[in-house]
């Protein structure tokens, strides 16, 4: 058993990892920036260390983080998700310094971190992939040539990053010229490399992902699928396990082939394969692999009873998986809502600031993962997600009813949130029927079907004002 684990992350995921470690009897070490001095996870860790300086770089300087782990006697590091979670150089430096990285090997992170390479590897392992370029593109001339071969509509994606950054839908050559330049700049800003790859765009598929666990001895199992189709700008908002509208024959084909493919490449630790699925045509396409814990792991834990964070730690310690595929059972439905501090009436603009009231829901089948509380100051530097609510029941209909009740109980004041949006979605008959694809939310808002006003995008002046207000609140000005 590890004696001490350093958590190279912040917020609710840091708190989630602390809880798993405490149940295993492992001491925890938190790191925090100057903006996170009052964060809940800092109070819950056994030890906590300030990383002074830039509040974002604090969580990205892996040399300083690993060296700190060595200094305080931590024998392992859990990266959570975001920041360094899929940074192969970080995992390599952990290995060089004799600190266990709780996740897959640097080589596997490298392979799947390059989306083009990942598609090649998984295609050779037997998974169907969306038609597209087989290498990253950095010149518009190459993009135009590829587009003529693949055919419109197309999707541009950052070759060395994710989270919707650098992603554009293109329907003509004229659009491609403009979109390619902006996608390249965005990818270069967020990931250090602007290279783009192009693939055929499917109009309104389901976004289905498969959670897997693999140990060091070649054993790999799946923990079922999640339906992550309800998104905004390619950012997931609601995740469901299992999908309420995926035919059984297609589910079994996707799950079985996902496990077989990862057995061929010898994958180790937790991972998630993502697919676009055309339910009517009965076709599915591999799009990418995430070599880390996912935000939405909670719904899988809820329907299987498997603690994914604990499993990651035990696999990293060298333990074999404690169960076969036949030992994994699935019970009921679970749905996760990402509670974001953003304003639906202002184009869902991020809204940092002070939480003046916070009342989270409870009752049967409700799980809250959060790192905020009344009077907490939401910093302007990080992702806008402040909490996750996971709801479970035996049937999909009961799960939706319970979600409506829980959403109505959830109160956050002081900053606008997307909770009003979830009140609308959970009362939508299409949602109850499971009739949604990746364009579900975009179309609903465009047609004005939800009862709140959505204005245009926040401008630069509004962003400056929001950030200034948050900083002033943080320092009591």
N, C-alpha and C positions, 0 to 999 in steps of 0.2 A: 504494500500500500504506500502511495506517496505520503510523505510527511507534511508537505506544504505546497500549495498551488497558488501561483500568481495569476491574477485575472487581467489580461491585457485588453480591457474594455471598460465601459461605463454604463450607467443607467440600469434599466430593468434586466438586461441580459447579464450584467455583472452580478446583480442580486440573485438571479436564477442559478448561476453557477455556484455562488456562495452557498445557497441552500443545498444543492446536490453534494457539495464537499462536506458540509456539516453532517449530513446523514451518513456519510462514509467515514466520519471521524478525521477528516483532513483539515488542517489549519489553512486559512485563506489570507492572501495578501492582495489588497486593492491598490490601484494607482489612480490618481486624480489630478485634473488640471485646476488652475486657480478658479475657473468657472464652476467647478464641481465640488467646491469645499463643503457645501451644505447638502450634498446628495445623500440619499438614503443608503446606497450600497456602501459608501465610505464608513458609515456608522455601524453597519452590520458585519464588516470584515474583521478578522482577528487583528490584522495589521493594515495600515494604510499609509501611503507615501505620496507626498506632493511632488509633481513633476512641473517645476516652474517654467514660465515662458509661454509661447503661443499655445492657446487652448486646444487647437486641433493637432498641432505637431506633437503635443504631449503624448498622444495615443498612436503616433506613427513612427516615432524614433525607436526602432526595434533594438538598436545597439544599446541605448540607454536602458530600455526595459529589461532586456535579457541580462545585462550586467547587474542591474538592481536585483533581479531574481537570484543571481549568484551571491550577491552580498548579503541578502537576508535569509539565505538557506532554503529557497524554494527549489524543489527538484523537478517541477513541471510548470508549464504555462498553458492556460486555456485562452484562446483568442476570441471566443464568442462569435459574433458576426459583424460584418463591416470592418472598418479600419484595416488591421493587419491579418484578418482571418484567412484570406486567400493569397497571402504574400509568401512566395516560395523562398525568397531570400531570408525572410524572418525565420521560417522553419529550418533553413540551412544553418543560420547563425545559432539557433537553439541547439542543434545537433553538434556544432563545432564547440560550443561552450559547455556541453554536457548537461543541458537542461532538456527534459522531454517536452516535445511539442504535442499537445493533445489534439490530434487530427491526422490526416493522411501524410504521406511522405512528401518532401519537397518535389520529388520527381513527378508524383501524381498531381500535385498542385500546379506545377508547370504545364503538364499535359492538358489538363482541363481548364486552366486559366486562359489558354489560347483557344478561343471558340472555333477557329478554323481547324486547328489540330484536333480538338476534341471531336468535331464532327467526323473527321477522317478516321480517328481511332474507333469511334462507336459504330461507324458505318462498316468498317472491316470486322467488327465484332458482331455484326448481324442486325443492327438497328437501322430502320429507315430514317433518312434525313431529308430536310427540305432542300430542294434544288437551289444551289447558290455557288458562290466563288469558293475555290479551294485554297486561296491564300489571301492574306490581308492586302488591302489596296490603299495606296496613298496618293494616287494621281487621278484627276477627274477623267483623263483620257481612258484610263483602264476601267474606270467605273462605267463610262458610257459603253465601252466595248462589251463588258459583262452584261449590262442591262439589255443590250440588243439580243444577246444569246438567251438570257433567262426569260425575258418578257415582263412587261408591267402587269399589275402593280408590284412594287419591290419594297423590301425593308432594308434600311441601312442600320448596321449595328457596330458599336465599338468593338474592335477585335480583342482588346485587352482590358475590358471592364464590363460592368453590368448595371443593374438597378435602373434601367431605362435611359441612362446617360448616353448621348450620341446616337439615339435611336430615332429614325425618321421613316415615315411611309411616303413613298414616291410613286406617282401615277403617270409621269411623262418625262421625256428627256429634259424639257425646260425646267420642271420641278427638280430634277436630279442635280442640275448644275448648281442651283442655290442650296439645296438641302445637303449636298455632299460637303460643301465648304463649311456650313454651320455645324454639321455633325462632326467633322474632322476637328474643328476648333474646340468643341465641347469635350470630345474624347481626350484631346491633348491636355486640356485644362484639368480634367478630373483624374486621368490615369497616366499622364506623362507621355503617352503615345497616342497619336491621332488616327492610326490606321483603322480602316473600316472594312467590314466584309458585307457582302450583299447576298440576300436570299429572296426567294419568291415569297410574296406576301399573301397569306391566306385571309380571306375577308373577315370571318367571324368565328374562328374555331374556339374550342375550349382549351384552357391552359391547365394541363394535368401534370402533376409531378409525383415522383415515386421516392419515398424515403427508404434508404438502405443502410444496413450495418454490415461491416466486414471485419473479421479479426485477422491476426497475423498468421493464421494457419490455413487460409484459403476458404474459410466458411463465410458465406454471404447469405443474408436473408433480406426480404423486404418487409416493411411495416405498413403496407397498403399505399393507397394513393390519396392525394389532396387535390381538390378543385380550386384553382386560384384564378378563375376567369374574371372575377369582378375587380377591375383595375381602373386606375386613372393615370393616363400618361405612362403606361407600362409599369406603374407602381402598384403592387398588390394592396388591396384594402380589406377584402374578406376572403378567408380561406376555409374550406370545408373538407372534412374527412368522414366517410368516403364521399365521392361525388354522388349527388342524388339523381343524376341523369346519365350515368355511364353504363351502357349495356354490359351484362356480366361477361359475355364472351370476349368483348373488347378489353374489359378490365383484366381478365386473366391473361390475355395475350400480352398486354403491355407490361404487367407485373412480372410474368415469367421471363419474357425476353430481356427485361431490364436486368434481372438477376443473372441470367446466363451471360449477358454482355460483360458485366462487371467481374464475373468469375474469370472470363478470358483475359482481362487486363490486370487481375490480381488486386482489386481495390481493397483498401484498408481504412477502417474507422467509419464515421458517419458521412453520408453523402446524399445528394438529391439529384435525380435525373429529371429534366424538364422536357415536356412534350407539348406540341400543338396537336389537337385531336379534332378531326372532322367526324362527328358522331354519325351523321346521316350516311356518309360514304364508308364508314367503318375503317378509316385510315388514321394513322398517327405518325408523327415525325419527331425524332429527337432534335432538340435545339441547343441544349447546354447542360452542363453538370456543375453543381455547386459543391465544392469540397469543404463544407463547413456545416455548422449548426444553422438551421433556418429560423427566421423569425416565427414562422407558423408551425414549429415543431410541437406546439402545445396541443393542437387538435389530434395529432397522431398519438401522442402520449395518452390523451384522454380516451380514445377508443380502443387502445391496445393494453394500457397499463404498463407499458415499457417506459422507463425513465431514460430518455435518449442522452441526456448530459452525463448521467452516471455510466451508461454504456460506453460513451466516448472515453471516459476516464479509465474504466476497467480495461478496455481494449488497449489503450496507450500503456498501461502497466504490464501488458503481455498476457492478460487472461483470455481464454477462448470464449466465444459466445456461449452463454449458458442455456440457449434454447435452439431447437431446430425450427425450420419454417412451419412445420405442423404444430408446434407448440404455441405459435402466435395466433391469438383469437381476436376477432373484431366484434365490438359490441356497440350498437347504436350509432348516432351521428354527433359530430362536434363541429362547431363553427367559431372562428376567431375573427374579432373585429379589431382593427388597429385604430386606436384612439389618437388622433393627431391634433396638435395645436395649430390649426389652420382655419381660415375663415371662408366658409362656403359662399358667403355673400360678396367676397372680393376675389373671386377666381381661385379659391382655396390657397390663398397666400399664407405662408408660414407666419405664426403669430406668437413670437416669444414675449414673455412678460411674467407677471406675478399671478399665481393661482390664489384667489381670495376665498374660494370654497371648494371642497373636494369630497364628494359622497359617492363611493363605489358601491355597486350592487352586490347582492349575496343571495343566499338561498340555495336550494337543491340544484346541482349541476352547473354552478357558475364559478369560474376560476378567474382571478384577476392577477396579472403580472404587471407591476407598475413600480416606478421608482420615484414617484412624486407624492406630494401631500399639500395640505393647506399652507399657504405662505411660501411655498417653494417658488424659486425664480427659474423659469425656463430660459436657459441661455440661448443666444441667437446663433451659436456656432455649429450646432449639430442637427441631425435629423429631427423632424417635427413630431415623431411618435413619442407620446408620453406614457401610454399604457396599452395593454392588450386585454381584451375580455374574451374568454373562451366559454362557450355554453354547450352543454351536452344533454341529450335525452335519448330514449330508446328508439323513437321514430323521427323521421325528418320533420313531419308536421308538428310534433311536440317540441322539437328543437327550435323551430322558427317561432312558435308561440312563446317559449321560454326566453328566447332572444329578445322578442318585442318587450316582454316584461322587464328584463334586465336592462335593456337600453333606456327604457323610460325611467328606471331608477338611477341611472348614471348621471350625476350632476357635476360639472366643472364650471366654475365661475372665475372671472378675472381675465380669461383669454378665450377667444372663440375656438370651438372644436368642430370636428366633422360628425359629432353625435347626431345633429338634426338630419344629416344625410342618411344615417343608419336607421332612423325612425321611419323614413320613407321607404327604404329598401326592404325592411322586414315586413312591411305592409303591402308590398307589391305582389300581386298574384303570379307574375312571371317568376319571381324569386322563389315563391313557394313551390311552383311546378318544376324548378330546376332548369328553367328555360332561359339560359344566359350563356353568352360567349364573351370573348375579350372586349367586344365593343358595346356590351350591355349598358354600362354606366354612361359612356360617351353619348350613345343614342338617346337614353332617357333624359339626360340633361339638355341635349340639343332640342328635343321635342317639347321641353318644358313640362314633363310629366310629374316632376317632384315639386313640392310646395315650398320652395324657397328661391329667392332671387339669386342668380349667379351672374356676377358682373364680369368685366374683362380682367385681364391679368394685372396684377399689382405692378406699378411702375417703380423705377429706381428711387424716386423721391420717397415713396411709401416705404420701401425697404429700409432706407436710411432712417426714417422716422421710427420704424418699428424696432430696429436695432438700437437706436439711441435710447428709446424708452426702456428697453430691457436692461441696458447697461446702467442707466440711471437708477432703475429699481434695484438692481443687484448691489449697487454701492450706496443705496439710500439717499440719493441726491434729489 
